[in-house]
Amino acid sequence: MNSVVAAPERLSEVLRLCTSLAYRALDAQIMGLPVPADQAVALAKAAQLLEDHGVEWPPLLT
């Protein structure tokens, strides 16, 4: 486990980008398209980063 503490503004940006990417994934699913693998991986990594720093996931991601 990494003990690096992220600045709150950086975590806020990760949260914003994660929310945006989650909406893109939802849009793809609604349109019957697959979610690109790189986007799914990015969401998983962002979710883990947020969890590691005690930041609640965006509602769409949960």
PDB file of N, CA, C and O in Angstrom, chain B, residues numbered from 101:
ATOM      1  N   MET B 101       0.843  -1.190   0.000  1.00  0.00           N
ATOM      2  CA  MET B 101       0.000   0.000   0.000  1.00  0.00           C
ATOM      3  C   MET B 101       0.877   1.238   0.000  1.00  0.00           C
ATOM      4  O   MET B 101       1.897   1.292   0.687  1.00  0.00           O
ATOM      5  N   ASN B 102       0.478   2.209  -0.761  1.00  0.00           N
ATOM      6  CA  ASN B 102       1.222   3.447  -0.888  1.00  0.00           C
ATOM      7  C   ASN B 102       0.761   4.413   0.193  1.00  0.00           C
ATOM      8  O   ASN B 102      -0.443   4.580   0.388  1.00  0.00           O
ATOM      9  N   SER B 103       1.686   5.051   0.901  1.00  0.00           N
ATOM     10  CA  SER B 103       1.329   5.953   1.990  1.00  0.00           C
ATOM     11  C   SER B 103       1.357   7.419   1.567  1.00  0.00           C
ATOM     12  O   SER B 103       1.400   8.304   2.422  1.00  0.00           O
ATOM     13  N   VAL B 104       1.333   7.689   0.277  1.00  0.00           N
ATOM     14  CA  VAL B 104       1.348   9.055  -0.224  1.00  0.00           C
ATOM     15  C   VAL B 104      -0.029   9.687   0.014  1.00  0.00           C
ATOM     16  O   VAL B 104      -1.060   9.081  -0.279  1.00  0.00           O
ATOM     17  N   VAL B 105      -0.029  10.898   0.543  1.00  0.00           N
ATOM     18  CA  VAL B 105      -1.277  11.618   0.789  1.00  0.00           C
ATOM     19  C   VAL B 105      -1.519  12.565  -0.380  1.00  0.00           C
ATOM     20  O   VAL B 105      -0.666  13.389  -0.708  1.00  0.00           O
ATOM     21  N   ALA B 106      -2.677  12.443  -0.999  1.00  0.00           N
ATOM     22  CA  ALA B 106      -3.019  13.292  -2.143  1.00  0.00           C
ATOM     23  C   ALA B 106      -3.658  14.591  -1.655  1.00  0.00           C
ATOM     24  O   ALA B 106      -4.386  14.607  -0.663  1.00  0.00           O
ATOM     25  N   ALA B 107      -3.374  15.666  -2.363  1.00  0.00           N
ATOM     26  CA  ALA B 107      -3.965  16.959  -2.041  1.00  0.00           C
ATOM     27  C   ALA B 107      -5.469  16.919  -2.318  1.00  0.00           C
ATOM     28  O   ALA B 107      -5.901  16.311  -3.298  1.00  0.00           O
ATOM     29  N   PRO B 108      -6.260  17.556  -1.469  1.00  0.00           N
ATOM     30  CA  PRO B 108      -7.713  17.538  -1.647  1.00  0.00           C
ATOM     31  C   PRO B 108      -8.172  18.012  -3.033  1.00  0.00           C
ATOM     32  O   PRO B 108      -9.127  17.466  -3.585  1.00  0.00           O
ATOM     33  N   GLU B 109      -7.504  19.012  -3.591  1.00  0.00           N
ATOM     34  CA  GLU B 109      -7.915  19.501  -4.915  1.00  0.00           C
ATOM     35  C   GLU B 109      -7.645  18.460  -6.001  1.00  0.00           C
ATOM     36  O   GLU B 109      -8.361  18.402  -7.001  1.00  0.00           O
ATOM     37  N   ARG B 110      -6.629  17.650  -5.805  1.00  0.00           N
ATOM     38  CA  ARG B 110      -6.341  16.585  -6.777  1.00  0.00           C
ATOM     39  C   ARG B 110      -7.379  15.479  -6.669  1.00  0.00           C
ATOM     40  O   ARG B 110      -7.830  14.946  -7.683  1.00  0.00           O
ATOM     41  N   LEU B 111      -7.756  15.135  -5.451  1.00  0.00           N
ATOM     42  CA  LEU B 111      -8.792  14.117  -5.269  1.00  0.00           C
ATOM     43  C   LEU B 111     -10.128  14.618  -5.803  1.00  0.00           C
ATOM     44  O   LEU B 111     -10.919  13.841  -6.337  1.00  0.00           O
ATOM     45  N   SER B 112     -10.375  15.892  -5.661  1.00  0.00           N
ATOM     46  CA  SER B 112     -11.599  16.488  -6.201  1.00  0.00           C
ATOM     47  C   SER B 112     -11.627  16.361  -7.721  1.00  0.00           C
ATOM     48  O   SER B 112     -12.674  16.092  -8.310  1.00  0.00           O
ATOM     49  N   GLU B 113     -10.478  16.554  -8.343  1.00  0.00           N
ATOM     50  CA  GLU B 113     -10.389  16.425  -9.801  1.00  0.00           C
ATOM     51  C   GLU B 113     -10.566  14.962 -10.221  1.00  0.00           C
ATOM     52  O   GLU B 113     -11.220  14.686 -11.227  1.00  0.00           O
ATOM     53  N   VAL B 114      -9.998  14.038  -9.474  1.00  0.00           N
ATOM     54  CA  VAL B 114     -10.190  12.611  -9.762  1.00  0.00           C
ATOM     55  C   VAL B 114     -11.676  12.274  -9.659  1.00  0.00           C
ATOM     56  O   VAL B 114     -12.208  11.555 -10.505  1.00  0.00           O
ATOM     57  N   LEU B 115     -12.340  12.782  -8.641  1.00  0.00           N
ATOM     58  CA  LEU B 115     -13.765  12.545  -8.459  1.00  0.00           C
ATOM     59  C   LEU B 115     -14.566  13.104  -9.632  1.00  0.00           C
ATOM     60  O   LEU B 115     -15.490  12.455 -10.122  1.00  0.00           O
ATOM     61  N   ARG B 116     -14.215  14.297 -10.076  1.00  0.00           N
ATOM     62  CA  ARG B 116     -14.916  14.920 -11.208  1.00  0.00           C
ATOM     63  C   ARG B 116     -14.723  14.096 -12.478  1.00  0.00           C
ATOM     64  O   ARG B 116     -15.681  13.831 -13.204  1.00  0.00           O
ATOM     65  N   LEU B 117     -13.492  13.697 -12.740  1.00  0.00           N
ATOM     66  CA  LEU B 117     -13.211  12.912 -13.943  1.00  0.00           C
ATOM     67  C   LEU B 117     -13.856  11.531 -13.874  1.00  0.00           C
ATOM     68  O   LEU B 117     -14.338  11.015 -14.883  1.00  0.00           O
ATOM     69  N   CYS B 118     -13.864  10.945 -12.705  1.00  0.00           N
ATOM     70  CA  CYS B 118     -14.490   9.637 -12.513  1.00  0.00           C
ATOM     71  C   CYS B 118     -15.988   9.720 -12.802  1.00  0.00           C
ATOM     72  O   CYS B 118     -16.551   8.838 -13.451  1.00  0.00           O
ATOM     73  N   THR B 119     -16.620  10.769 -12.324  1.00  0.00           N
ATOM     74  CA  THR B 119     -18.050  10.969 -12.570  1.00  0.00           C
ATOM     75  C   THR B 119     -18.314  11.122 -14.065  1.00  0.00           C
ATOM     76  O   THR B 119     -19.249  10.526 -14.601  1.00  0.00           O
ATOM     77  N   SER B 120     -17.498  11.914 -14.725  1.00  0.00           N
ATOM     78  CA  SER B 120     -17.653  12.119 -16.162  1.00  0.00           C
ATOM     79  C   SER B 120     -17.490  10.809 -16.932  1.00  0.00           C
ATOM     80  O   SER B 120     -18.269  10.515 -17.839  1.00  0.00           O
ATOM     81  N   LEU B 121     -16.495  10.040 -16.572  1.00  0.00           N
ATOM     82  CA  LEU B 121     -16.257   8.765 -17.243  1.00  0.00           C
ATOM     83  C   LEU B 121     -17.383   7.765 -16.961  1.00  0.00           C
ATOM     84  O   LEU B 121     -17.751   6.980 -17.836  1.00  0.00           O
ATOM     85  N   ALA B 122     -17.918   7.793 -15.762  1.00  0.00           N
ATOM     86  CA  ALA B 122     -19.042   6.908 -15.428  1.00  0.00           C
ATOM     87  C   ALA B 122     -20.259   7.253 -16.287  1.00  0.00           C
ATOM     88  O   ALA B 122     -20.978   6.354 -16.724  1.00  0.00           O
ATOM     89  N   TYR B 123     -20.498   8.530 -16.530  1.00  0.00           N
ATOM     90  CA  TYR B 123     -21.601   8.928 -17.408  1.00  0.00           C
ATOM     91  C   TYR B 123     -21.365   8.457 -18.842  1.00  0.00           C
ATOM     92  O   TYR B 123     -22.306   8.046 -19.522  1.00  0.00           O
ATOM     93  N   ARG B 124     -20.129   8.513 -19.299  1.00  0.00           N
ATOM     94  CA  ARG B 124     -19.813   8.024 -20.653  1.00  0.00           C
ATOM     95  C   ARG B 124     -20.075   6.527 -20.764  1.00  0.00           C
ATOM     96  O   ARG B 124     -20.596   6.049 -21.772  1.00  0.00           O
ATOM     97  N   ALA B 125     -19.708   5.796 -19.719  1.00  0.00           N
ATOM     98  CA  ALA B 125     -19.947   4.350 -19.713  1.00  0.00           C
ATOM     99  C   ALA B 125     -21.446   4.062 -19.711  1.00  0.00           C
ATOM    100  O   ALA B 125     -21.907   3.163 -20.415  1.00  0.00           O
ATOM    101  N   LEU B 126     -22.202   4.815 -18.929  1.00  0.00           N
ATOM    102  CA  LEU B 126     -23.657   4.643 -18.896  1.00  0.00           C
ATOM    103  C   LEU B 126     -24.259   4.947 -20.258  1.00  0.00           C
ATOM    104  O   LEU B 126     -25.125   4.211 -20.731  1.00  0.00           O
ATOM    105  N   ASP B 127     -23.816   6.015 -20.887  1.00  0.00           N
ATOM    106  CA  ASP B 127     -24.309   6.358 -22.229  1.00  0.00           C
ATOM    107  C   ASP B 127     -24.052   5.222 -23.212  1.00  0.00           C
ATOM    108  O   ASP B 127     -24.923   4.880 -24.012  1.00  0.00           O
ATOM    109  N   ALA B 128     -22.876   4.646 -23.153  1.00  0.00           N
ATOM    110  CA  ALA B 128     -22.546   3.532 -24.053  1.00  0.00           C
ATOM    111  C   ALA B 128     -23.498   2.363 -23.803  1.00  0.00           C
ATOM    112  O   ALA B 128     -24.001   1.758 -24.749  1.00  0.00           O
ATOM    113  N   GLN B 129     -23.744   2.048 -22.544  1.00  0.00           N
ATOM    114  CA  GLN B 129     -24.638   0.941 -22.217  1.00  0.00           C
ATOM    115  C   GLN B 129     -26.062   1.219 -22.680  1.00  0.00           C
ATOM    116  O   GLN B 129     -26.732   0.325 -23.197  1.00  0.00           O
ATOM    117  N   ILE B 130     -26.521   2.433 -22.501  1.00  0.00           N
ATOM    118  CA  ILE B 130     -27.877   2.803 -22.934  1.00  0.00           C
ATOM    119  C   ILE B 130     -28.012   2.646 -24.444  1.00  0.00           C
ATOM    120  O   ILE B 130     -29.059   2.229 -24.940  1.00  0.00           O
ATOM    121  N   MET B 131     -26.953   2.981 -25.169  1.00  0.00           N
ATOM    122  CA  MET B 131     -26.984   2.894 -26.630  1.00  0.00           C
ATOM    123  C   MET B 131     -26.680   1.486 -27.123  1.00  0.00           C
ATOM    124  O   MET B 131     -26.622   1.253 -28.331  1.00  0.00           O
ATOM    125  N   GLY B 132     -26.485   0.539 -26.196  1.00  0.00           N
ATOM    126  CA  GLY B 132     -26.228  -0.840 -26.577  1.00  0.00           C
ATOM    127  C   GLY B 132     -24.814  -1.085 -27.063  1.00  0.00           C
ATOM    128  O   GLY B 132     -24.547  -2.064 -27.760  1.00  0.00           O
ATOM    129  N   LEU B 133     -23.914  -0.197 -26.695  1.00  0.00           N
ATOM    130  CA  LEU B 133     -22.515  -0.326 -27.096  1.00  0.00           C
ATOM    131  C   LEU B 133     -21.692  -0.852 -25.936  1.00  0.00           C
ATOM    132  O   LEU B 133     -22.052  -0.641 -24.777  1.00  0.00           O
ATOM    133  N   PRO B 134     -20.603  -1.528 -26.226  1.00  0.00           N
ATOM    134  CA  PRO B 134     -19.743  -1.984 -25.132  1.00  0.00           C
ATOM    135  C   PRO B 134     -18.975  -0.803 -24.528  1.00  0.00           C
ATOM    136  O   PRO B 134     -18.664   0.175 -25.207  1.00  0.00           O
ATOM    137  N   VAL B 135     -18.689  -0.924 -23.261  1.00  0.00           N
ATOM    138  CA  VAL B 135     -17.841   0.078 -22.612  1.00  0.00           C
ATOM    139  C   VAL B 135     -16.404  -0.279 -22.977  1.00  0.00           C
ATOM    140  O   VAL B 135     -15.962  -1.398 -22.715  1.00  0.00           O
ATOM    141  N   PRO B 136     -15.670   0.656 -23.580  1.00  0.00           N
ATOM    142  CA  PRO B 136     -14.283   0.355 -23.955  1.00  0.00           C
ATOM    143  C   PRO B 136     -13.481  -0.129 -22.740  1.00  0.00           C
ATOM    144  O   PRO B 136     -13.623   0.390 -21.632  1.00  0.00           O
ATOM    145  N   ALA B 137     -12.650  -1.122 -22.977  1.00  0.00           N
ATOM    146  CA  ALA B 137     -11.872  -1.733 -21.891  1.00  0.00           C
ATOM    147  C   ALA B 137     -11.021  -0.710 -21.156  1.00  0.00           C
ATOM    148  O   ALA B 137     -10.906  -0.765 -19.932  1.00  0.00           O
ATOM    149  N   ASP B 138     -10.422   0.225 -21.889  1.00  0.00           N
ATOM    150  CA  ASP B 138      -9.570   1.212 -21.220  1.00  0.00           C
ATOM    151  C   ASP B 138     -10.375   2.116 -20.296  1.00  0.00           C
ATOM    152  O   ASP B 138      -9.865   2.557 -19.266  1.00  0.00           O
ATOM    153  N   GLN B 139     -11.636   2.400 -20.652  1.00  0.00           N
ATOM    154  CA  GLN B 139     -12.487   3.208 -19.783  1.00  0.00           C
ATOM    155  C   GLN B 139     -12.892   2.426 -18.536  1.00  0.00           C
ATOM    156  O   GLN B 139     -12.935   2.983 -17.439  1.00  0.00           O
ATOM    157  N   ALA B 140     -13.186   1.147 -18.699  1.00  0.00           N
ATOM    158  CA  ALA B 140     -13.536   0.314 -17.550  1.00  0.00           C
ATOM    159  C   ALA B 140     -12.358   0.208 -16.585  1.00  0.00           C
ATOM    160  O   ALA B 140     -12.536   0.274 -15.369  1.00  0.00           O
ATOM    161  N   VAL B 141     -11.167   0.044 -17.128  1.00  0.00           N
ATOM    162  CA  VAL B 141      -9.963  -0.040 -16.291  1.00  0.00           C
ATOM    163  C   VAL B 141      -9.731   1.290 -15.577  1.00  0.00           C
ATOM    164  O   VAL B 141      -9.404   1.310 -14.390  1.00  0.00           O
ATOM    165  N   ALA B 142      -9.897   2.390 -16.291  1.00  0.00           N
ATOM    166  CA  ALA B 142      -9.704   3.709 -15.691  1.00  0.00           C
ATOM    167  C   ALA B 142     -10.698   3.938 -14.552  1.00  0.00           C
ATOM    168  O   ALA B 142     -10.336   4.493 -13.515  1.00  0.00           O
ATOM    169  N   LEU B 143     -11.943   3.513 -14.739  1.00  0.00           N
ATOM    170  CA  LEU B 143     -12.941   3.653 -13.676  1.00  0.00           C
ATOM    171  C   LEU B 143     -12.568   2.819 -12.453  1.00  0.00           C
ATOM    172  O   LEU B 143     -12.691   3.279 -11.317  1.00  0.00           O
ATOM    173  N   ALA B 144     -12.117   1.611 -12.689  1.00  0.00           N
ATOM    174  CA  ALA B 144     -11.730   0.745 -11.581  1.00  0.00           C
ATOM    175  C   ALA B 144     -10.546   1.335 -10.812  1.00  0.00           C
ATOM    176  O   ALA B 144     -10.529   1.309  -9.582  1.00  0.00           O
ATOM    177  N   LYS B 145      -9.566   1.862 -11.528  1.00  0.00           N
ATOM    178  CA  LYS B 145      -8.399   2.462 -10.877  1.00  0.00           C
ATOM    179  C   LYS B 145      -8.783   3.723 -10.105  1.00  0.00           C
ATOM    180  O   LYS B 145      -8.301   3.953  -8.996  1.00  0.00           O
ATOM    181  N   ALA B 146      -9.645   4.529 -10.696  1.00  0.00           N
ATOM    182  CA  ALA B 146     -10.093   5.748 -10.022  1.00  0.00           C
ATOM    183  C   ALA B 146     -10.888   5.400  -8.768  1.00  0.00           C
ATOM    184  O   ALA B 146     -10.726   6.042  -7.730  1.00  0.00           O
ATOM    185  N   ALA B 147     -11.743   4.390  -8.862  1.00  0.00           N
ATOM    186  CA  ALA B 147     -12.527   3.965  -7.703  1.00  0.00           C
ATOM    187  C   ALA B 147     -11.609   3.489  -6.585  1.00  0.00           C
ATOM    188  O   ALA B 147     -11.839   3.805  -5.418  1.00  0.00           O
ATOM    189  N   GLN B 148     -10.582   2.738  -6.929  1.00  0.00           N
ATOM    190  CA  GLN B 148      -9.644   2.252  -5.918  1.00  0.00           C
ATOM    191  C   GLN B 148      -8.879   3.417  -5.285  1.00  0.00           C
ATOM    192  O   GLN B 148      -8.682   3.446  -4.070  1.00  0.00           O
ATOM    193  N   LEU B 149      -8.453   4.366  -6.101  1.00  0.00           N
ATOM    194  CA  LEU B 149      -7.737   5.530  -5.578  1.00  0.00           C
ATOM    195  C   LEU B 149      -8.612   6.310  -4.602  1.00  0.00           C
ATOM    196  O   LEU B 149      -8.164   6.694  -3.521  1.00  0.00           O
ATOM    197  N   LEU B 150      -9.866   6.541  -4.995  1.00  0.00           N
ATOM    198  CA  LEU B 150     -10.786   7.269  -4.122  1.00  0.00           C
ATOM    199  C   LEU B 150     -10.997   6.503  -2.818  1.00  0.00           C
ATOM    200  O   LEU B 150     -10.985   7.092  -1.737  1.00  0.00           O
ATOM    201  N   GLU B 151     -11.190   5.199  -2.923  1.00  0.00           N
ATOM    202  CA  GLU B 151     -11.380   4.386  -1.726  1.00  0.00           C
ATOM    203  C   GLU B 151     -10.157   4.429  -0.820  1.00  0.00           C
ATOM    204  O   GLU B 151     -10.288   4.534   0.399  1.00  0.00           O
ATOM    205  N   ASP B 152      -8.976   4.350  -1.407  1.00  0.00           N
ATOM    206  CA  ASP B 152      -7.731   4.387  -0.630  1.00  0.00           C
ATOM    207  C   ASP B 152      -7.587   5.676   0.171  1.00  0.00           C
ATOM    208  O   ASP B 152      -6.947   5.700   1.222  1.00  0.00           O
ATOM    209  N   HIS B 153      -8.192   6.751  -0.342  1.00  0.00           N
ATOM    210  CA  HIS B 153      -8.075   8.053   0.321  1.00  0.00           C
ATOM    211  C   HIS B 153      -9.343   8.448   1.066  1.00  0.00           C
ATOM    212  O   HIS B 153      -9.487   9.594   1.491  1.00  0.00           O
ATOM    213  N   GLY B 154     -10.253   7.509   1.223  1.00  0.00           N
ATOM    214  CA  GLY B 154     -11.455   7.764   2.009  1.00  0.00           C
ATOM    215  C   GLY B 154     -12.450   8.706   1.376  1.00  0.00           C
ATOM    216  O   GLY B 154     -13.236   9.348   2.072  1.00  0.00           O
ATOM    217  N   VAL B 155     -12.423   8.794   0.046  1.00  0.00           N
ATOM    218  CA  VAL B 155     -13.356   9.665  -0.669  1.00  0.00           C
ATOM    219  C   VAL B 155     -14.521   8.815  -1.164  1.00  0.00           C
ATOM    220  O   VAL B 155     -14.313   7.774  -1.787  1.00  0.00           O
ATOM    221  N   GLU B 156     -15.727   9.249  -0.892  1.00  0.00           N
ATOM    222  CA  GLU B 156     -16.917   8.515  -1.311  1.00  0.00           C
ATOM    223  C   GLU B 156     -17.025   8.527  -2.836  1.00  0.00           C
ATOM    224  O   GLU B 156     -16.781   9.542  -3.487  1.00  0.00           O
ATOM    225  N   TRP B 157     -17.395   7.378  -3.382  1.00  0.00           N
ATOM    226  CA  TRP B 157     -17.565   7.266  -4.838  1.00  0.00           C
ATOM    227  C   TRP B 157     -18.745   8.109  -5.301  1.00  0.00           C
ATOM    228  O   TRP B 157     -19.686   8.338  -4.541  1.00  0.00           O
ATOM    229  N   PRO B 158     -18.695   8.570  -6.544  1.00  0.00           N
ATOM    230  CA  PRO B 158     -19.858   9.254  -7.099  1.00  0.00           C
ATOM    231  C   PRO B 158     -21.041   8.283  -7.151  1.00  0.00           C
ATOM    232  O   PRO B 158     -20.831   7.092  -7.382  1.00  0.00           O
ATOM    233  N   PRO B 159     -22.255   8.744  -6.947  1.00  0.00           N
ATOM    234  CA  PRO B 159     -23.416   7.863  -6.915  1.00  0.00           C
ATOM    235  C   PRO B 159     -23.540   6.970  -8.155  1.00  0.00           C
ATOM    236  O   PRO B 159     -23.920   5.805  -8.038  1.00  0.00           O
ATOM    237  N   LEU B 160     -23.231   7.492  -9.314  1.00  0.00           N
ATOM    238  CA  LEU B 160     -23.347   6.711 -10.540  1.00  0.00           C
ATOM    239  C   LEU B 160     -22.380   5.534 -10.549  1.00  0.00           C
ATOM    240  O   LEU B 160     -22.677   4.501 -11.149  1.00  0.00           O
ATOM    241  N   LEU B 161     -21.265   5.667  -9.914  1.00  0.00           N
ATOM    242  CA  LEU B 161     -20.260   4.602  -9.885  1.00  0.00           C
ATOM    243  C   LEU B 161     -20.645   3.495  -8.906  1.00  0.00           C
ATOM    244  O   LEU B 161     -20.293   2.332  -9.104  1.00  0.00           O
ATOM    245  N   THR B 162     -21.362   3.861  -7.860  1.00  0.00           N
ATOM    246  CA  THR B 162     -21.742   2.833  -6.885  1.00  0.00           C
ATOM    247  C   THR B 162     -22.811   1.962  -7.463  1.00  0.00           C
ATOM    248  O   THR B 162     -23.273   1.032  -6.803  1.00  0.00           O
TER     249      THR B 162
END
